[in-house]
Amino acid sequence: MPDIVVLGARGFFHHAEPLRQHFGERMIIEADYSVAKVAAYDPDLVITFEASNPQRGLVVAEMVRRNVATLLVMDGIQEWRNTWSRTQGSQKRPLNQPVLTHKVACLGRLDARLYESWGNVGKCEIVGAPRLDDLIVQHYPMRTQPIEGRPMRLLVMTARTPGFTPAERALTLQSLKDLRDYLNLRKDIEVVWRLSKGLHIELKVKNTFTSATGEELHQLLPQMDAVITTPSTAQLEAMLVGLPVALLNYHLVPVYTPAAWEIKCPSHIAPVLEDLRNPPLERMLYQDFCLHDALECHTPALPRLITLIESMIRIKREHERNGIPLSFPPRILDAPESFVAWPSEAFDLERLYPDHPVFRNRDVMFLQSELDAALITIEQLKDQVNTLTRRLHRIPGYTLLSHLALSLQRRFHWGGHYQV
């Protein structure tokens, strides 16, 4: 009998594939979300990749009551409209408000902070996304060089759901029309469209979207120079490949997962495209910060997820042997990477401040000698200041006048108004 049950229909199989390859017969994917069916396996752990489905929610809640360990694995970013618009006028449950499972494997620190602000303190574990490990191990360099002598290859994408209401879909379509109309005027940009839900038909553009599993996108991204996308996990995938990424967001809603560029109206399109063609280093450094805040990706995620799963099973079995209710520590994965924002390899003061003479000098011996002279000079100036201060205090009436001046200053606001 398997000791791990994954709740998922056929469309979710690609999410569980890395785990299936590792755990083999210890894990089974179950599309029947009835309590009786899942309980019949007598599992140690139940995993779900999405918990807003009411049936999955009921199964998870019942497994928690039966002291079966439960884990929600987040495989995509949290997005404002998916959080709030999706539930308006429908029977869909709120996303992760609260998380019903014992633990949630978060993409990064950003999601963990967000979920904790929704009352999920003690449940969040910072893992990453195993399905993106193939991009992480490639160690793609950050693109900071301008595109010269050839057209820029631009990928334009949308999230799987372009809008959760008719008005949202219409606004997303309008933003794409504005972008298409401008790009039609540019002969120095080659555009590849990857659009969902038939948007390419209304735009009358050739579409490359055929699969949502990610393999197709991972093959396409290294061929591109830049990406414009609606808020989506794809923005993190493009950042992992080192491409400058701009968000197409006409909706004027908060962006949970930010980027270094954002297009909110037609007037933003031209300047953003110029930056994507010749990305400033400071923007790319901020993008790198956004990426690592949103996605734990200094190292592959699968080993962390496996450690979390094995730890949860071990803790569950220990509680079972001791006959005590199941509970978990606030953090099982406590790697320092979860709490430290490491600087990017591209952080270079000489490139960031090319007009600053000090940062241009890379002669270490010269700089050491100059630093030694500067430190000695500082000490000499300190001695001179101390000597002059002592002489100043010996002047008759100086101390009284200084106290009087300080008292007068305190009676005035910064703006110069007299304070009674």
C-alpha positions as CSV (number, residue, x, y, z in Angstrom):
1,M,0.0,0.0,0.0
2,P,1.3,3.5,-0.8
3,D,1.9,5.8,2.2
4,I,1.6,9.0,0.2
5,V,-1.7,9.9,-1.7
6,V,-1.7,12.8,-4.1
7,L,-5.1,14.3,-4.9
8,G,-5.1,15.2,-8.6
9,A,-6.9,14.7,-11.8
10,R,-5.1,14.0,-15.1
11,G,-4.5,17.7,-15.7
12,F,-2.4,17.8,-12.5
13,F,-0.1,14.8,-13.3
14,H,2.7,17.0,-14.5
15,H,2.8,18.8,-11.1
16,A,3.4,15.5,-9.3
17,E,5.8,13.9,-11.8
18,P,9.0,14.8,-10.0
19,L,7.6,13.3,-6.8
20,R,6.3,10.2,-8.6
21,Q,9.8,9.6,-10.1
22,H,11.4,9.8,-6.6
23,F,8.9,7.9,-4.5
24,G,7.7,5.3,-7.0
25,E,5.3,2.8,-5.5
26,R,5.2,4.7,-2.2
27,M,3.0,7.3,-3.9
28,I,-0.3,7.1,-5.7
29,I,-2.3,9.8,-7.6
30,E,-5.9,9.6,-6.8
31,A,-8.6,11.5,-8.8
32,D,-11.5,10.3,-6.6
33,Y,-11.8,12.9,-3.9
34,S,-14.1,10.9,-1.7
35,V,-13.1,10.5,2.0
36,A,-13.8,6.7,1.8
37,K,-11.5,6.3,-1.3
38,V,-8.6,8.2,0.2
39,A,-8.9,6.8,3.7
40,A,-8.9,3.2,2.3
41,Y,-5.2,3.7,1.5
42,D,-4.5,4.3,5.2
43,P,-1.9,6.9,4.1
44,D,0.7,8.7,6.3
45,L,0.5,11.8,4.1
46,V,-2.0,13.4,1.7
47,I,-0.7,15.9,-0.8
48,T,-2.7,18.4,-2.9
49,F,-1.5,20.9,-5.4
50,E,-4.7,23.0,-5.2
51,A,-7.1,23.2,-2.2
52,S,-9.9,25.6,-3.4
53,N,-11.9,22.7,-4.9
54,P,-14.6,22.0,-2.4
55,Q,-14.3,18.2,-2.6
56,R,-10.5,18.3,-2.1
57,G,-11.0,20.7,0.8
58,L,-13.4,18.3,2.5
59,V,-11.0,15.4,2.1
60,V,-8.1,17.4,3.4
61,A,-10.1,18.6,6.5
62,E,-11.2,15.0,7.3
63,M,-7.7,13.7,6.9
64,V,-6.5,16.4,9.4
65,R,-9.2,15.2,11.9
66,R,-8.0,11.6,11.4
67,N,-4.4,12.6,12.3
68,V,-3.1,12.0,8.7
69,A,-0.4,14.5,7.7
70,T,-1.5,16.9,4.9
71,L,0.5,19.1,2.6
72,L,-0.4,21.7,0.1
73,V,2.2,22.2,-2.6
74,M,2.0,25.6,-4.3
75,D,3.0,25.3,-7.9
76,G,2.2,28.8,-9.0
77,I,2.2,32.4,-7.9
78,Q,-0.6,34.0,-5.9
79,E,-2.3,36.6,-8.1
80,W,-4.7,39.3,-6.9
81,R,-7.6,38.6,-9.3
82,N,-7.3,34.9,-8.8
83,T,-7.5,35.6,-5.1
84,W,-10.4,38.0,-5.1
85,S,-12.3,38.2,-8.4
86,R,-12.5,34.4,-8.9
87,T,-14.8,34.0,-5.9
88,Q,-17.2,36.8,-6.7
89,G,-20.7,35.4,-7.6
90,S,-19.4,31.8,-7.7
91,Q,-19.3,28.8,-5.4
92,K,-15.5,28.7,-5.4
93,R,-13.7,28.7,-2.1
94,P,-11.2,31.4,-1.2
95,L,-7.6,30.5,-2.0
96,N,-5.5,29.7,1.1
97,Q,-7.7,31.7,3.5
98,P,-7.1,29.7,5.5
99,V,-4.8,26.8,4.3
100,L,-6.6,23.6,5.5
101,T,-3.5,21.4,5.4
102,H,-1.0,21.1,8.2
103,K,1.7,22.6,6.0
104,V,2.0,24.5,2.7
105,A,5.1,24.3,0.5
106,C,5.6,27.9,-0.7
107,L,7.4,29.1,-3.8
108,G,9.4,31.6,-1.8
109,R,9.5,34.0,1.1
110,L,7.1,36.4,-0.5
111,D,4.2,33.8,-0.6
112,A,5.1,32.7,2.9
113,R,4.7,36.2,4.3
114,L,1.4,36.7,2.3
115,Y,-0.1,33.4,3.6
116,E,1.0,34.1,7.1
117,S,-0.8,37.5,6.9
118,W,-4.0,35.5,6.1
119,G,-3.7,33.6,9.4
120,N,-1.5,30.7,8.3
121,V,1.3,31.2,10.9
122,G,3.3,28.0,11.5
123,K,2.1,26.4,8.3
124,C,4.5,27.9,5.7
125,E,7.6,26.1,4.5
126,I,9.8,27.7,1.8
127,V,10.5,25.1,-0.8
128,G,10.4,26.4,-4.4
129,A,9.0,24.7,-7.5
130,P,10.5,21.3,-8.4
131,R,9.1,21.6,-12.0
132,L,11.4,24.6,-12.5
133,D,14.5,22.8,-11.4
134,D,15.6,22.1,-15.0
135,L,15.9,25.9,-15.4
136,I,17.7,26.4,-12.1
137,V,20.4,23.9,-12.8
138,Q,21.2,25.6,-16.2
139,H,22.4,28.7,-14.3
140,Y,21.4,31.1,-17.1
141,P,23.3,34.4,-17.0
142,M,21.4,37.7,-16.5
143,R,21.0,39.5,-19.8
144,T,22.4,43.0,-19.4
145,Q,23.8,43.6,-22.9
146,P,21.8,45.6,-25.5
147,I,20.4,44.0,-28.6
148,E,22.4,45.4,-31.6
149,G,22.5,44.6,-35.3
150,R,19.4,42.4,-35.3
151,P,15.7,42.5,-34.2
152,M,14.9,41.8,-30.6
153,R,13.0,38.5,-30.1
154,L,10.1,39.3,-27.8
155,L,7.8,36.7,-26.2
156,V,4.3,38.0,-25.3
157,M,2.3,35.7,-22.9
158,T,-0.8,35.6,-20.8
159,A,-1.7,33.6,-17.7
160,R,-3.8,30.5,-18.2
161,T,-6.9,32.5,-17.2
162,P,-6.8,36.0,-18.8
163,G,-9.7,37.2,-16.7
164,F,-12.1,36.0,-14.1
165,T,-15.0,38.2,-15.1
166,P,-16.1,39.4,-18.6
167,A,-14.9,42.9,-17.8
168,E,-11.4,41.6,-16.8
169,R,-11.1,39.5,-19.9
170,A,-12.1,42.5,-22.1
171,L,-9.5,44.7,-20.4
172,T,-6.8,42.1,-20.8
173,L,-7.7,41.8,-24.5
174,Q,-7.5,45.6,-24.9
175,S,-4.0,45.7,-23.3
176,L,-2.9,43.0,-25.8
177,K,-4.5,45.0,-28.7
178,D,-2.6,48.1,-27.7
179,L,0.6,46.2,-27.5
180,R,0.0,44.4,-30.9
181,D,-0.8,47.7,-32.6
182,Y,2.4,49.3,-31.4
183,L,4.5,46.2,-32.2
184,N,3.1,46.2,-35.7
185,L,4.9,49.6,-36.2
186,R,8.3,48.2,-35.0
187,K,10.3,46.4,-37.7
188,D,13.2,45.8,-35.2
189,I,11.1,43.5,-33.0
190,E,10.2,39.9,-33.7
191,V,7.2,38.9,-31.7
192,V,6.2,35.4,-30.6
193,W,2.7,35.2,-29.1
194,R,1.8,32.6,-26.4
195,L,-1.8,33.4,-25.5
196,S,-4.5,31.4,-23.7
197,K,-8.3,31.0,-24.0
198,G,-8.5,31.9,-27.7
199,L,-7.2,35.4,-27.4
200,H,-5.0,34.9,-30.4
201,I,-8.1,34.5,-32.6
202,E,-9.6,37.8,-31.5
203,L,-6.1,39.5,-32.0
204,K,-5.6,37.7,-35.3
205,V,-2.0,36.7,-34.4
206,K,-0.2,33.3,-34.7
207,N,-0.2,31.5,-31.4
208,T,2.4,29.1,-30.1
209,F,0.5,28.0,-27.0
210,T,-0.2,24.2,-27.1
211,S,0.5,22.9,-23.6
212,A,0.4,24.2,-20.0
213,T,2.8,21.7,-18.6
214,G,5.8,24.0,-18.9
215,E,8.1,21.8,-21.1
216,E,7.2,23.8,-24.3
217,L,7.8,27.1,-22.5
218,H,11.1,26.0,-21.1
219,Q,12.3,25.1,-24.7
220,L,11.1,28.5,-26.0
221,L,12.4,30.9,-23.4
222,P,16.2,30.5,-24.1
223,Q,15.5,31.6,-27.7
224,M,14.0,34.9,-26.6
225,D,15.6,38.2,-25.6
226,A,12.7,39.6,-23.5
227,V,9.3,38.8,-22.2
228,I,6.0,40.7,-21.6
229,T,3.4,38.8,-19.7
230,T,0.3,39.2,-17.6
231,P,1.0,38.3,-14.0
232,S,1.8,34.6,-14.1
233,T,4.2,32.0,-12.8
234,A,5.7,32.3,-16.3
235,Q,7.3,35.6,-15.3
236,L,9.5,33.7,-12.8
237,E,10.4,31.1,-15.5
238,A,11.5,33.9,-17.8
239,M,13.5,35.6,-15.0
240,L,15.2,32.2,-14.3
241,V,16.4,32.3,-17.9
242,G,17.9,35.7,-17.3
243,L,15.5,37.6,-19.5
244,P,14.2,41.1,-18.7
245,V,10.4,40.7,-17.9
246,A,7.7,43.3,-18.0
247,L,4.2,42.8,-16.6
248,L,1.2,43.8,-18.7
249,N,-1.3,44.9,-16.1
250,Y,-4.1,47.3,-17.1
251,H,-6.2,46.1,-14.2
252,L,-4.9,48.6,-11.6
253,V,-4.8,45.9,-8.9
254,P,-1.9,45.2,-6.5
255,V,0.7,42.9,-7.9
256,Y,1.6,40.2,-5.3
257,T,4.7,39.1,-7.3
258,P,6.4,42.2,-8.7
259,A,8.7,42.7,-11.7
260,A,11.2,45.4,-12.6
261,W,8.9,46.8,-15.4
262,E,5.1,47.2,-15.6
263,I,2.9,48.3,-18.4
264,K,-0.3,49.9,-17.1
265,C,-1.4,52.0,-20.0
266,P,-0.5,52.5,-23.7
267,S,2.0,55.3,-22.9
268,H,4.1,52.8,-21.0
269,I,4.7,50.5,-23.9
270,A,7.4,52.4,-25.9
271,P,9.7,53.3,-22.9
272,V,9.4,49.8,-21.5
273,L,10.3,48.2,-24.8
274,E,13.4,50.4,-25.1
275,D,14.5,49.2,-21.6
276,L,13.9,45.6,-22.6
277,R,16.1,46.1,-25.6
278,N,18.9,47.7,-23.5
279,P,18.1,46.6,-19.9
280,P,19.7,48.9,-17.3
281,L,21.8,46.9,-14.8
282,E,20.0,48.5,-11.8
283,R,16.6,47.2,-13.1
284,M,18.0,43.7,-13.7
285,L,19.4,43.7,-10.2
286,Y,16.0,44.6,-8.8
287,Q,14.4,41.9,-11.0
288,D,16.9,39.4,-9.6
289,F,15.8,40.4,-6.1
290,C,12.1,40.0,-7.0
291,L,12.9,36.5,-8.4
292,H,14.6,35.3,-5.3
293,D,12.0,36.7,-3.0
294,A,9.2,35.1,-4.9
295,L,11.0,31.8,-5.7
296,E,13.5,29.8,-3.6
297,C,15.9,29.0,-6.5
298,H,19.5,29.3,-5.3
299,T,19.4,25.5,-5.4
300,P,16.9,23.0,-6.9
301,A,13.6,22.6,-5.0
302,L,12.9,18.9,-5.2
303,P,15.4,17.9,-2.4
304,R,13.8,20.4,-0.1
305,L,10.3,19.1,-0.9
306,I,11.4,15.5,-0.4
307,T,13.0,16.4,3.0
308,L,9.7,18.1,4.0
309,I,7.6,15.1,3.0
310,E,9.9,12.6,4.7
311,S,10.0,14.8,7.8
312,M,6.2,15.1,8.0
313,I,5.8,11.3,7.6
314,R,8.4,10.7,10.4
315,I,6.7,13.2,12.7
316,K,3.2,11.6,12.0
317,R,4.5,8.1,12.8
318,E,6.1,9.3,16.0
319,H,2.9,10.9,17.2
320,E,1.0,7.8,16.2
321,R,3.3,5.6,18.2
322,N,3.0,7.9,21.2
323,G,-0.7,8.1,21.0
324,I,-0.8,11.9,20.9
325,P,-2.6,14.3,18.5
326,L,-0.7,15.2,15.4
327,S,1.1,18.6,15.3
328,F,4.1,20.0,13.5
329,P,6.8,22.6,14.4
330,P,6.4,26.1,13.0
331,R,9.3,25.5,10.6
332,I,10.6,22.1,9.4
333,L,12.9,23.5,6.8
334,D,15.1,26.1,8.5
335,A,17.8,26.8,5.9
336,P,19.5,30.2,6.2
337,E,18.6,30.8,2.5
338,S,15.0,31.3,3.7
339,F,16.0,34.4,5.7
340,V,18.9,36.0,3.8
341,A,18.7,38.0,0.6
342,W,22.0,37.1,-1.0
343,P,23.5,39.7,-3.4
344,S,23.3,39.0,-7.1
345,E,26.5,37.9,-8.9
346,A,25.9,40.9,-11.3
347,F,26.0,43.4,-8.4
348,D,29.0,45.5,-9.7
349,L,29.6,49.1,-8.4
350,E,31.8,50.0,-11.4
351,R,28.9,49.2,-13.8
352,L,26.2,50.7,-11.7
353,Y,28.2,54.0,-11.2
354,P,30.4,54.3,-14.3
355,D,31.2,58.0,-13.6
356,H,32.5,57.4,-10.0
357,P,36.3,57.4,-10.1
358,V,36.8,55.2,-7.0
359,F,34.7,52.3,-8.3
360,R,36.7,52.3,-11.6
361,N,39.9,51.5,-9.7
362,R,40.5,47.8,-9.3
363,D,44.1,48.0,-8.3
364,V,43.9,46.4,-4.8
365,M,47.4,47.3,-3.7
366,F,46.9,51.0,-4.7
367,L,43.5,51.1,-3.0
368,Q,45.0,49.6,0.2
369,S,47.7,52.2,0.3
370,E,45.2,55.0,-0.3
371,L,42.9,53.7,2.4
372,D,45.8,53.5,4.9
373,A,46.7,57.2,4.1
374,A,43.0,58.2,4.5
375,L,42.7,56.5,7.9
376,I,45.9,58.2,9.2
377,T,44.6,61.5,7.9
378,I,41.3,61.0,9.7
379,E,43.0,60.3,13.0
380,Q,45.2,63.4,12.6
381,L,42.0,65.5,11.8
382,K,40.3,64.1,14.9
383,D,43.3,65.2,17.1
384,Q,43.1,68.7,15.5
385,V,39.3,68.9,16.2
386,N,39.8,67.8,19.8
387,T,42.6,70.4,20.3
388,L,40.4,73.2,18.8
389,T,37.4,72.1,20.9
390,R,39.4,72.2,24.1
391,R,40.6,75.7,23.2
392,L,37.1,76.8,22.4
393,H,35.8,75.7,25.8
394,R,38.4,77.8,27.5
395,I,37.0,81.0,26.0
396,P,35.2,82.9,28.8
397,G,31.4,82.7,28.5
398,Y,31.5,80.1,25.7
399,T,29.7,77.4,27.6
400,L,26.9,79.8,28.8
401,L,26.4,81.1,25.3
402,S,26.3,77.6,23.8
403,H,23.6,76.5,26.3
404,L,21.6,79.7,25.6
405,A,21.7,79.0,21.8
406,L,20.6,75.4,22.3
407,S,17.7,76.5,24.5
408,L,16.6,79.0,21.8
409,Q,16.7,76.4,19.1
410,R,14.4,74.1,21.1
411,R,11.8,76.8,21.3
412,F,11.4,76.9,17.5
413,H,9.8,74.5,15.1
414,W,11.7,73.3,12.1
415,G,9.6,75.7,10.0
416,G,10.7,78.7,12.1
417,H,7.5,79.3,14.0
418,Y,7.9,80.4,17.5
419,Q,6.7,77.8,20.1
420,V,5.0,79.2,23.2
